[in-house]
């Protein structure tokens, strides 16, 4: 009896538990959402059942075998292993109004396809797809229900291949779809505003870099402009299509964002190779960046293959995350290398910029991998993109500082090179002039030697023979023979003067003054004019070129000739003064010069003036108890 009683009690309790469980399931299945009472939006997370299916099944045929679970299995983002599967959501709706009511079904972000079915006694019936009038709202489907009617709806959903998919099913009043969209996007307006500001900075860098490339043909700036363009395009499109359900958004989120970022970083590495001249100055960095470029190129190709030709999203996402971690590791290696080259100021700027980028990139990656730690932070601080942009901004600031330093250093280097090149060209010019001068000097000496040896001996012979002829003829000597002797003497004196001016061995101030003194005394020796020459006791050892010596001497000679012919003087005083210039003053006690009528002296005085001007000197003539002629030549 006791055993029978115990069996009865156990059977009764089991039936009660089974009844309780059945009642619970029925209660979940019988919960209806009255769509006529939805004023704006209604969450379905508590009145919905869900399950995952293979992506290739036909829901209408396989529906009976599906096992739905109450609520939503995953909160937050969808795990990678479920992204390539399909999600089935089942919920009940009712309409207590007298007329037909329509609402939009919105499952969350991001779904590449949404198929709606209504459960009937015979199976599932497909609900035709009706999209909102908004061109960016293909992620919404219209559901209509007649008055005092109810229905069970099954939504079959395909995810976009991205790691930020969420399941947040909602029903939205038909007339409030625009306000709902505005509300969804308004929560990210601050994030987008920061992104647009940063994109503006990148646009300035693009224009700056490209203009530098065009002006200076610096290829590194072309690569930097491509880097800034690709990175800016990624950020700008992400902000522009943020939380929209369009095919462009799906393509950006699923594929293009990472491609743009990867290509941009490749061009950044090429830029760094050129900017730092790593091939010559930093061979390790040259090989390091080459390895990084190859790694990224292979990663992008593998990522593209996995995205378009496989359904292994877990591997695809692993490739993306692994490449980002490798890039962070590369930044860390660069930081260590920069510390080892701390003396290079440019490397110090790049160190601080890359350090900021590294720290904020780590925070950005952590906010993606540990979303639950960041989602409750206020405003933009919950956004992974915000931290990445902060790192990029600080890296850009230090890069500009380093660029300014490099430009300043380049300007100094170019100035030094220009000055060195000028000095080399000037030296070459001097060497050419010296060579020409030496050749001229050699030629002058050769000509003077030839004149002395050939013409001098000839004129001396003429003079001697004329003297012999005059001695033999004695009183019967013709006047012409006497004139021949005088002419020979004059030609010989002139030739000696020319030889003296052409001989480079006489290119000194002392030699010039000695010659002027000797010539003056000898020239006036057989005349009625008494000549006196005053020369300073100490004559500086200064070189004076043959051209200057010749012109000064000829000016003195012409002046003495004018005195002898026209002055009627009995005395001539030649006074030489030396300071910063050579000053020769020739004064006679003659009748003076008629300053109003200089025609008879015209050619001689003009020649003196022309000669002195040609060598940078000056000429002056005046009356002062006779005639005073002044020749002055800067030394």
C-alpha positions in Angstrom: 0.0 0.0 0.0 2.8 2.3 0.9 4.6 1.6 -2.4 1.4 2.2 -4.4 0.8 5.5 -2.6 4.3 6.7 -3.3 3.9 5.8 -7.0 0.7 7.8 -7.2 2.3 10.8 -5.6 5.3 10.7 -8.0 3.0 10.3 -11.0 0.8 13.3 -9.8 3.9 15.5 -9.4 5.3 14.6 -12.8 2.0 15.4 -14.5 1.9 18.7 -12.6 5.5 19.6 -13.7 4.7 18.6 -17.3 1.5 20.6 -17.2 3.4 23.6 -15.8 6.1 23.4 -18.6 3.5 23.1 -21.3 1.6 26.0 -19.9 4.8 28.1 -20.0 5.5 27.3 -23.6 1.9 28.0 -24.5 2.1 31.3 -22.7 5.1 32.2 -24.7 3.5 31.1 -27.9 0.3 33.0 -27.1 1.9 36.4 -26.4 0.7 38.9 -29.0 1.9 42.4 -29.8 -1.1 44.6 -30.6 0.2 46.7 -33.6 -2.7 49.1 -33.4 -1.3 50.4 -30.1 2.2 51.1 -31.5 2.6 54.9 -31.6 6.2 54.9 -32.7 8.3 51.8 -32.0 7.9 48.5 -30.0 10.7 46.2 -29.0 10.1 42.5 -29.7 12.9 40.9 -27.7 10.6 39.7 -24.9 7.9 38.4 -27.2 9.9 36.5 -29.8 11.3 33.1 -30.4 14.5 32.5 -32.4 16.7 29.9 -34.0 19.5 29.6 -36.5 19.3 27.7 -39.8 21.5 26.7 -42.6 21.6 29.4 -45.3 20.4 27.1 -48.1 17.3 25.7 -46.6 13.8 26.5 -47.8 12.0 27.7 -44.7 8.5 26.8 -45.9 9.6 23.1 -46.2 11.8 22.8 -43.1 9.7 24.9 -40.7 8.1 21.9 -39.0 11.6 20.6 -38.0 12.8 23.9 -36.5 13.2 24.3 -32.8 12.7 27.8 -31.6 14.0 29.1 -28.3 12.3 31.8 -26.3 13.9 35.3 -26.7 17.2 36.0 -28.5 20.1 33.8 -28.1 22.8 36.4 -28.5 22.8 39.9 -27.0 25.1 42.5 -28.5 27.0 41.5 -31.7 26.5 38.2 -33.4 29.4 35.7 -32.9 31.5 35.1 -36.0 30.4 31.5 -36.4 26.8 32.5 -36.9 27.3 35.3 -39.4 27.2 33.0 -42.4 24.1 31.2 -41.1 20.5 32.4 -41.3 18.4 33.7 -38.4 14.7 32.8 -38.0 12.6 34.9 -35.7 9.0 34.0 -34.8 6.5 36.5 -33.2 2.8 37.0 -32.8 0.9 40.2 -33.7 -2.7 41.2 -33.4 -4.9 44.2 -34.4 -7.6 45.3 -32.1 -8.6 48.2 -34.4 -11.5 48.0 -36.8 -9.4 48.8 -39.9 -6.2 47.5 -41.4 -3.0 48.6 -39.6 0.5 48.5 -41.2 3.9 48.6 -39.4 7.5 48.1 -40.5 9.5 45.3 -39.2 13.1 46.2 -38.4 15.4 43.3 -37.2 18.5 45.5 -36.5 21.9 46.0 -38.3 23.0 44.6 -40.8 21.0 42.1 -42.9 21.5 41.5 -46.5 18.1 39.8 -47.0 14.9 39.8 -45.1 12.1 37.3 -46.0 8.8 37.4 -44.1 6.3 34.5 -43.8 2.8 34.2 -42.2 2.0 31.0 -40.5 -1.3 29.4 -41.6 -3.1 26.1 -41.1 -1.5 24.7 -44.2 2.0 26.0 -43.7 3.9 29.2 -44.3 2.8 31.9 -46.8 5.4 34.4 -48.1 4.6 38.0 -47.4 5.5 40.2 -50.4 8.5 42.6 -49.7 7.4 46.2 -49.4 10.2 48.7 -48.7 9.8 52.2 -47.2 10.0 55.1 -49.6 13.4 56.0 -48.2 16.2 54.9 -50.5 18.4 54.0 -47.6 16.0 51.7 -45.9 16.1 48.3 -47.6 16.6 46.8 -44.1 12.8 47.3 -43.3 9.7 45.3 -44.3 6.1 46.3 -44.2 3.6 44.1 -42.4 -0.2 44.7 -42.7 -2.9 43.1 -40.6 -6.7 43.5 -41.0 -9.0 44.7 -38.2 -9.6 42.3 -35.3 -7.1 39.9 -36.8 -4.0 38.1 -35.5 -1.1 36.3 -37.1 2.2 34.5 -36.4 5.1 36.0 -38.4 8.3 34.3 -39.2 11.3 36.4 -40.4 14.1 34.6 -42.2 17.3 36.8 -42.2 20.7 36.7 -43.7 23.6 38.7 -42.1 26.0 41.0 -43.8 29.6 39.6 -43.4 30.7 42.0 -40.7 31.5 41.7 -37.0 29.1 44.4 -35.9 25.8 42.7 -36.7 23.1 43.1 -33.9 19.7 41.4 -33.3 17.2 44.0 -32.0 13.9 43.3 -33.7 11.4 46.2 -33.6 8.0 47.1 -35.0 7.7 50.7 -36.2 4.6 52.6 -37.0 4.2 53.2 -40.7 3.9 57.0 -40.5 6.9 57.3 -38.1 9.6 55.6 -40.1 11.4 58.8 -40.9 11.5 60.0 -37.3 12.7 56.5 -36.2 15.6 56.7 -38.7 16.5 60.2 -37.5 16.5 59.0 -33.9 18.7 56.0 -34.7 21.3 58.2 -36.4 21.1 61.1 -34.0 22.8 59.0 -31.3 25.9 58.9 -33.5 25.8 62.5 -34.8 28.6 63.5 -32.4 30.8 60.6 -33.6 30.2 61.6 -37.2 30.9 65.3 -36.5 34.3 64.3 -35.1 34.9 62.2 -38.1 34.0 65.0 -40.5 36.3 67.4 -38.8 39.2 64.9 -39.0 38.4 64.3 -42.7 38.7 68.0 -43.2 42.2 67.9 -41.7 43.1 65.0 -44.0 41.8 66.9 -47.0 44.1 69.8 -46.1 47.0 67.2 -45.9 46.0 65.8 -49.2 46.1 69.2 -50.9 49.4 70.1 -49.1 51.1 66.9 -50.0 49.9 66.9 -53.6 51.0 70.6 -54.1 54.4 69.7 -52.6 54.6 66.8 -55.1 53.7 69.0 -58.0 56.1 71.8 -57.0 59.1 69.9 -56.0 58.5 66.5 -57.7 59.0 64.8 -54.3 57.5 61.4 -54.7 57.1 60.8 -51.0 54.4 63.4 -50.8 52.5 61.7 -53.6 52.5 58.5 -51.6 51.4 60.4 -48.5 48.5 62.1 -50.4 47.3 58.6 -51.5 47.5 57.4 -47.9 45.5 60.4 -46.6 43.0 60.0 -49.5 42.4 56.3 -48.8 42.2 56.8 -45.1 39.9 59.8 -45.4 37.7 58.0 -47.9 37.3 55.2 -45.4 36.4 57.5 -42.6 34.2 59.8 -44.7 32.1 57.0 -46.2 31.8 55.3 -42.8 30.4 58.5 -41.3 28.2 59.3 -44.4 26.6 55.8 -44.5 26.6 55.3 -40.8 23.6 53.1 -39.6 22.0 53.1 -43.0 20.7 49.9 -44.7 21.8 50.3 -48.3 23.9 48.1 -50.5 26.7 50.6 -50.4 26.7 50.5 -46.6 26.7 46.7 -46.7 29.7 46.7 -49.1 31.6 49.2 -47.0 31.0 47.5 -43.7 31.6 44.0 -45.0 34.6 44.5 -47.3 35.7 48.0 -48.5 36.5 49.6 -45.2 39.3 47.2 -44.5 40.6 47.3 -48.1 40.8 51.1 -48.0 42.6 51.0 -44.7 45.0 48.3 -45.8 45.9 50.1 -49.1 46.3 53.4 -47.2 48.8 51.8 -44.8 50.7 50.3 -47.7 51.2 53.7 -49.2 52.1 55.1 -45.8 54.9 52.5 -45.5 56.2 53.4 -49.0 56.0 57.1 -47.9 58.0 56.4 -44.8 60.7 54.6 -46.9 61.1 57.7 -49.1 60.6 60.2 -46.3 63.4 58.7 -44.1 65.5 57.6 -47.1 65.6 54.2 -45.4 67.5 52.6 -48.3 70.6 54.7 -47.4 70.0 55.9 -43.8 68.0 53.1 -42.2 68.6 49.7 -44.1 66.7 47.8 -41.3 63.6 50.0 -41.7 63.8 49.6 -45.5 63.6 45.8 -45.2 61.1 46.1 -42.4 58.7 48.2 -44.4 59.2 45.9 -47.4 58.1 43.0 -45.3 55.1 44.9 -44.0 54.0 45.9 -47.5 54.2 42.2 -48.7 52.4 41.1 -45.6 49.6 43.6 -46.1 49.3 42.8 -49.8 49.0 39.0 -49.1 46.5 39.7 -46.3 44.3 41.9 -48.6 44.3 39.2 -51.3 43.5 36.4 -48.8 40.8 38.6 -47.3 39.3 39.2 -50.7 39.3 35.5 -51.5 37.7 34.5 -48.3 35.1 37.2 -48.6 33.9 36.5 -52.2 34.6 32.8 -52.6 34.0 31.2 -49.2 31.5 31.3 -46.3 34.2 31.0 -43.6 33.6 34.4 -42.0 35.4 33.3 -38.8 38.7 32.9 -40.8 38.0 36.1 -42.7 37.6 38.0 -39.5 40.6 36.3 -38.0 42.7 37.4 -41.0 41.5 41.0 -40.5 42.2 41.1 -36.8 45.5 39.3 -37.1 46.7 41.8 -39.7 45.7 44.7 -37.4 47.6 43.0 -34.5 50.6 42.6 -36.7 50.4 46.2 -37.7 50.4 47.2 -34.0 53.4 44.9 -33.5 55.2 46.7 -36.4 54.5 50.1 -34.8 55.9 48.7 -31.5 59.1 47.6 -33.4 59.4 51.0 -35.0 59.1 52.6 -31.5 62.0 50.5 -30.3 64.1 51.3 -33.3 63.3 55.0 -32.9 64.6 54.9 -29.3 67.8 53.3 -30.5 68.2 56.3 -32.9 67.1 58.9 -30.4 69.8 61.4 -31.5 68.0 61.9 -34.8 65.4 64.6 -34.1 63.2 63.5 -37.0 63.0 60.0 -35.5 62.0 61.5 -32.2 59.0 63.3 -33.8 58.0 60.1 -35.5 58.4 58.1 -32.3 55.9 60.3 -30.4 53.4 60.3 -33.3 53.6 56.5 -33.6 53.4 56.0 -29.9 50.1 58.0 -29.8 48.8 56.0 -32.7 49.8 52.7 -31.1 48.1 53.5 -27.8 44.9 54.7 -29.2 44.8 51.9 -31.8 45.1 49.4 -29.0 42.2 51.1 -27.2 40.2 51.1 -30.4 40.8 47.4 -31.0 39.9 46.6 -27.4 36.7 48.5 -27.7 35.8 46.2 -30.7 36.9 42.9 -29.0 35.5 43.8 -25.5 32.5 45.8 -26.5 30.8 45.3 -23.1 33.5 47.4 -21.4 32.9 50.5 -23.6 29.2 50.4 -24.6 28.1 52.3 -21.4 30.6 55.1 -21.8 29.1 58.5 -22.5 29.0 60.0 -26.1 31.9 59.5 -28.4 33.9 57.6 -25.8 32.0 54.4 -26.6 33.0 54.5 -30.3 36.0 52.5 -31.4 36.4 54.8 -34.4 36.8 57.8 -32.1 39.9 56.4 -30.4 41.4 55.5 -33.8 40.8 59.0 -35.1 42.4 60.5 -31.9 45.5 58.4 -32.5 45.6 59.5 -36.2 45.2 63.1 -35.3 48.1 63.1 -32.8 50.2 61.1 -35.2 49.4 63.8 -37.8 50.4 66.6 -35.4 53.8 65.1 -34.7 54.3 64.2 -38.4 53.8 67.9 -39.3 56.3 68.9 -36.7 58.8 66.3 -38.1 58.0 67.5 -41.6 58.8 71.1 -40.6 62.0 70.0 -39.0 63.0 68.0 -42.1 62.1 70.9 -44.5 64.2 73.3 -42.4 67.1 70.9 -42.4 66.6 70.3 -46.2 66.6 74.1 -46.8 69.9 74.4 -44.8 71.4 71.5 -46.6 70.3 72.8 -50.0 71.7 76.2 -49.1 75.0 74.7 -48.2 75.1 72.6 -51.4 74.2 75.7 -53.4 76.9 77.8 -51.8 79.4 74.9 -52.2 78.4 74.6 -55.9 78.7 78.4 -56.3 82.1 78.3 -54.6 83.2 75.4 -56.9 81.9 77.2 -60.0 83.7 80.4 -58.8 86.8 78.5 -58.2 86.6 76.9 -61.6 86.0 80.4 -63.1 89.0 81.7 -61.2 91.1 78.8 -62.3 90.1 79.5 -65.9 90.8 83.2 -65.5 94.2 82.4 -63.9 95.0 80.0 -66.7 94.0 82.6 -69.3 96.0 85.2 -67.4 99.0 82.9 -67.2 98.7 82.3 -70.9 98.5 86.0 -71.6 101.4 86.6 -69.4 103.4 84.0 -71.1 102.4 85.4 -74.5 103.3 89.0 -73.3 106.7 87.8 -72.1 107.3 85.9 -75.4 106.3 89.0 -77.5 108.4 91.3 -75.3 111.4 88.9 -75.6 111.0 88.7 -79.4 110.7 92.5 -79.6 113.8 92.9 -77.5 115.8 90.3 -79.3 114.6 90.9 -82.9 113.3 94.5 -83.2 115.6 95.9 -80.5 118.7 94.6 -82.1 117.5 95.8 -85.5 116.8 99.3 -84.3 120.1 99.4 -82.5 121.8 98.4 -85.7 120.0 101.2 -87.7 121.1 103.7 -85.1 124.7 102.6 -85.1 124.9 102.6 -88.9 123.4 106.1 -89.1 126.0 107.3 -86.6 128.8 105.7 -88.5 127.5 107.2 -91.8 127.3 110.7 -90.1 130.8 110.4 -88.8 132.2 109.4 -92.2 130.5 112.3 -94.0 131.3 114.8 -91.3 130.2 118.2 -92.6 128.5 116.8 -95.6 126.1 114.7 -93.6 122.6 114.8 -95.0 119.8 115.9 -92.7 117.9 112.7 -93.4 120.7 110.6 -91.8 120.4 112.7 -88.7 116.6 112.3 -88.7 117.1 108.5 -89.2 119.3 108.4 -86.1 116.7 110.4 -84.0 113.8 108.3 -85.2 115.7 105.2 -84.3 116.3 106.6 -80.9 112.6 107.4 -80.4 111.4 104.1 -81.7 113.9 102.3 -79.5 112.7 104.2 -76.5 109.1 103.5 -77.3 109.8 99.9 -77.9 111.6 99.7 -74.5 108.6 101.2 -72.9 106.3 98.7 -74.5 108.6 95.8 -73.6 108.7 97.1 -70.0 104.8 97.3 -69.8 104.4 93.8 -71.3 106.9 92.1 -69.0 105.0 90.5 -66.0 108.1 90.7 -64.0 107.5 94.4 -63.7 104.0 94.2 -62.3 104.8 95.9 -59.0 104.1 99.4 -57.7 107.8 100.0 -56.9 108.8 99.0 -60.5 106.2 101.4 -62.0 107.4 104.4 -59.9 111.0 103.6 -60.6 110.4 103.5 -64.3 108.4 106.7 -64.3 111.2 108.5 -62.5 113.9 107.1 -64.8 111.9 107.9 -67.9 111.0 111.4 -66.8 114.6 112.4 -65.9 115.9 110.9 -69.1 113.2 112.4 -71.3 113.8 116.0 -70.1 117.6 115.6 -69.7 118.6 117.2 -73.0 116.0 120.0 -72.7 115.8 123.4 -71.0 113.4 122.1 -68.4 114.6 121.1 -65.0 112.8 117.9 -63.8 112.3 117.0 -60.1 110.6 113.7 -59.0 109.4 113.2 -55.4 108.7 109.6 -54.5 107.9 108.3 -50.9 110.8 106.6 -49.2 108.6 103.5 -48.4 106.7 102.0 -51.2 104.3 99.2 -50.3 104.8 95.8 -51.9 101.7 95.8 -54.1 101.1 94.2 -57.4 99.8 96.3 -60.3 98.8 94.6 -63.5 100.5 95.3 -66.8 97.5 97.0 -68.3 97.3 99.5 -65.4 101.1 100.1 -65.5 101.1 100.8 -69.2 98.2 103.2 -69.1 99.5 105.1 -66.1 102.9 105.4 -67.7 101.5 106.5 -71.1 99.4 109.2 -69.3 102.6 110.5 -67.6 104.5 110.3 -70.9 101.7 112.3 -72.7 101.6 114.9 -70.0 105.4 115.4 -70.2 105.2 115.6 -74.0 102.5 118.4 -73.7 104.7 120.3 -71.2 107.6 120.1 -73.5 105.7 121.2 -76.6 103.2 123.8 -75.3 104.0 125.0 -71.7 107.1 127.1 -72.1 108.1 125.9 -68.6 111.5 125.9 -67.2 110.8 123.4 -64.3 108.6 120.4 -63.8 107.8 118.8 -60.4 106.5 115.2 -60.3 105.1 114.3 -56.9 103.9 110.8 -56.0 101.6 110.2 -53.0 100.6 106.8 -51.8 97.6 106.1 -49.5 94.6 104.0 -50.5 95.4 105.1 -54.1 98.3 106.1 -56.3 98.3 109.8 -56.9 100.7 111.4 -59.4 100.7 115.2 -59.6 102.7 116.8 -62.5 103.1 120.6 -62.1 105.1 123.0 -64.3 105.8 126.7 -64.0 104.8 127.5 -67.6 102.2 129.8 -69.1 99.3 127.6 -68.0 96.6 126.0 -70.1 93.7 127.8 -71.7 90.7 126.0 -70.2 88.4 127.8 -72.6 90.2 126.7 -75.7 91.5 123.1 -75.4 91.3 122.2 -79.1 95.0 122.0 -79.6 95.4 119.7 -76.7 92.1 117.9 -77.5 93.3 114.4 -78.6 96.1 114.2 -76.0 93.9 115.1 -73.1 91.0 112.9 -74.3 93.5 110.0 -74.5 94.7 110.6 -71.0 91.1 110.8 -69.7 90.1 107.6 -71.6 93.1 105.6 -70.4 92.5 106.5 -66.7 88.8 105.7 -66.9 89.5 102.3 -68.5 91.6 101.2 -65.5 89.2 102.7 -62.9 91.2 105.9 -62.3 90.6 109.6 -62.7 92.3 112.5 -64.5 92.2 116.3 -63.6 94.0 119.3 -65.1 94.0 122.9 -63.7 95.9 126.2 -63.7 97.9 127.0 -60.6 101.0 129.1 -61.4 101.3 127.0 -64.4 99.6 123.7 -65.2 98.9 121.0 -62.7 97.9 117.5 -64.0 96.7 115.0 -61.4 96.4 111.2 -62.1 94.8 109.0 -59.5 94.4 105.2 -59.4 92.8 103.3 -56.5 95.1 100.5 -55.2 
